[in-house]
Amino acid sequence: MALSISLTACKSGDAVAKVNDEVITKDELYQALVEQNGAQVLDNMITMKVIDQEAKKQKVTVTEEDINKDLDALKSSYGGEAEFNSALQYFGYDIEDLKKDISLNLKIKKLIEPSITITEDETLEYFEENKDSLGEEEQVRARHILVETEDEAKKVKGKLDAGEDFADLAKEYSLDDSKDSGGELGFFSKGKMVKEFEDAAFSLDTNEISEPVKSEFGYHIIQLEERKDAKEATLDEVKDQIKDAILNNKINEAYPAWYQEVLKENKVENYLNTNN
């Protein structure tokens, strides 16, 4: 659903800008917005109204808890809060607009779901086709100390070799925010870190400390704390996840026809569409 902009009625002739002696009025701005993308924005607004009214008619509700559950899953898919916020900023998306989209999608899901059937054969077929991606990836838990120069890295490594505490040295020397927790980075799988860092971290034995590792951010000294091997999932473990994936696919397929049927039951007057 495209982000909506408000096209409000306004007093004729009110100025919104002036270039030398020439005035741009609210009426001119309104007309330009309508001509550029007004039809699409209005269609989206109509869709939202139709679905909201249908949800009320069917007594379908979406709670803040429902929205936050989907929002948390979305954050996880981006790798965490920081990565998620960066993506929002990159796409110029506001969190409240995102919540509105999530709420709309949840209403659609709850409205269509009762008509969807998922068989055991479909579940098994999906599992067989996607089992490699349904299990747990290999993960490591590590901490690091990030410094600017190779000389600094060698100095810190010498202190570690002499028996000084890794967490204490991270708090004293590290340049990034992880220093507040002694350099702790938590668990991560392959593809989440820069290549040089990742290659070094996954090659270490438990409790082993790396030599200085250069990346675009500086020089890292890494300590591997724990390793989790890749684990293939069983059907029972991921059955709910599979059914939800199949359900979402079926809802996406069913939505266009479902919406057209709902639209026929409503009186919609679109004054921008000259065919109405």
N, C-alpha and C positions, 0 to 999 in steps of 0.2 A: 504494500500500500504506500503510495507516494506521500511524503510529508505534506500536510495541508497548509495553505496560506489563507488568511481570512480576507474575503472580498466583501467589504461592508459598504452599505449605502452611505453616501456623503453629500454634504451641501454643494450645490452646483457652484463652480467658480472658486472654491477654496484653494488657495495656493499651497503646494507642497515643496516647490523649489522655484528658483528664479535665476536665469542666465542673462546677465546684463539687464535689458529692459523686458525680456520675454519671460512670462510666467508659465510654469507647468502646474496645472490644476489637479485636484483630486479626481475630477471626472476623467481627465486625460490619462492619469495613472491607472485608474480603474479599467478603462477601456484597453490600455496596453496590456495589463495583466490578463484580462479576459482573452485577448487575441493570442497572447503567447502560450498560456497553459491553463486558461480558465476552464475550458471544457473538461480537461482531464481532472483538475482539482475538484470541480463540481461533481463529476461522476464518482470520484472517490468519496466525497462527502455524502452523496446519495447512498452509496453502498454501505457506508458506516451506519447511516440512519436506518436503512432497511434491516440490517443485521441486528442492530440494537433493539428495534421494535419487535423483530421476530423472537429474539431472546426473551424479551419481557412477556410476549404472548405465550411462549413455551415454558415460562418460569425457569429459564436458564440463568444462573448467576456465576460470575467470576469474582473470586475473592482476592484480596491483596496477597494472601498466602499462595494462591494459585499462580499469580503473576511473578512473585518473588522466586518460586520454585523453578519456573522456566528461565527467569533471569539468571539465577545461580548456575543452571545448566549451561547457559550461553557463555557465562564468564569462564566456566571450566573448559569449554571447548576452545577458548582463546588462550588458555594456559594460566589464567589467574586474573585478579582484579586489575593489576597494572597494565597488562597486555590488552585487556578488554577496554579500559579507559582510553588507551592509545588508539585503538581501532575506532571508538566513538568519535574521538577528536579528529582522526584522519578523514572519516566520512562526513564530518560535520553534523553528527546526529546527537540529539538531545535525549537524555535518559528518560524524561517524561514522555517524549514522543515514542520512544521505544516501548515503554510500558503500555501506551495506548495501542500500539500495533500488537503486542503480546496479548492484551486483553481481547482485541478483536479476533485474533487467531484462535484463542481459547473458546470464545463464543461459537465460532464456526465449528470447531472440533466437537464441542458438546452438543451442538444442534444436529450434526450429521452422524456422529458416532452410533446412535441407536439403530441406524439403518445398515451398518457395516457388519459383515460376518467374516471372521478369520478362522480358517480350518486348521486342524493339526498338520495336514499335509503341506499347507502353505508355510506354516511355522518351520517344519522340518526342512523344506526346500530352501528357505531363506538361510537357515543355520548352515546347511551344507555348502551353500554358495558364498557365505561370508564368515565362516568359522575362523579364518586367519586374522580377521580384524576385530573379532569379538572377544578374544582373550586378553590377558594382561601383557603389556609390553615389558621388555627388560627395563628396569629402572635402577638408578643409583641415588644415594643420599650423600651429599658432599658439602664441604665448607671451603671457603677460599679466602685468601688475602690478596687484594688488588693494589698494586703500587704503580708509580708512573715510569720508573726506569729499571733497567736490568741490574744496575748496581744496588738499588734499594732492595730488589727482589733477592739478590744474593746475600745481602746483609740479613734480611729476615729469615732466609733459609738457614743461614749459619746459626741463628738464635734457636731455631727449631731443632736443628741437629744437636745443639748443646743441651736440649731438654726443656726449653721454655714452652709455656702453654700456648697452643695454637689459638684458642679463643681470645686470650689476653693480647696476643700480638695482633690479631685481626682488629680488635678494638683500638689498638694504639696506631696501627699503620694503614689499615685498609681504606681505600678511597670511596667505596660505595656504601649504600645504606645497610648492607648486610653486616657491617662492622658492629652495629648495635646489638646483634645477636651472636657475636663471635664468629662472623663469617658464614653462618648457617644459611644454606640455600634450599634445604628440603629435598624431597625426591623429584627427579626429573627423568624423562625418557629421551631417547635420541631424537634430534631435530629441534630441541627446545633451546639449546645453547649455541654460541658461535662454534664453528667446526674445530678450531684449535683447542678450545677449552673442553669440548665434548670428547674429542679423541683422547685427550690426556686423562680425563676423569674416568672414562669407561675402560681404560687400559690398566688402571691401578688395582692393587689388591686392597682388601679391607684394612683400614687404618694406615695405609701407606700414604706418604706425602710426596708430591711430585717435585721435580726440579722446576725452576721458573718457566712458565709457558706464556709466550707472547701472543696477544690478540690485538684487535683494533682498539681495545679499551685500555691496554697497558700490559703489565706483567702479572700473571696469576701464580700463586702457590696453592695447590689443591690438596685437600685431604679427603680420601674416600672413607665414609663412615659405615655405609651399609649398601648391600646389593640385593635386588630382587630379580630373580630370573624370570624370563618370559613364561607365561602359563597359558596353556590352551583351555578355553572355557568348555564346560559341558552344556548340553542343551538345557538342563534344569536351571543352571546358574543364570542363563541369559534369556530364558523364555519370555519373561515380561518385557525385556528390552527389545526383543525381536517383534513381539506383538505390537508394541508401541510404534516401531518403525514401519511395520506393514500397515497399521492403522493410519499413520500420517500419509503414507503413499496413496492409500485408497481414498482418503478424504480429499487430497489434492486432485485426484482423478475425478471424484464425484462432484466437487464444488461447482464447476461451471454450470452443469445441468441443474443442480440443486438450486443455485442462485436464480437462474432464469425462471424456475417454477415458483420460487418465493416472490420474485419480482412481479409475476402475473397476478398475484393475490393482493398487490398493493397499488394504490393510485399514486403514480409518480408524474409530476408535471415539471419538465425541464425547460425553462424559458430561454436558455441559451441555445437549445436545439430547435431549429426552425421547423423540424418535421413534426414536433409535438403541437 
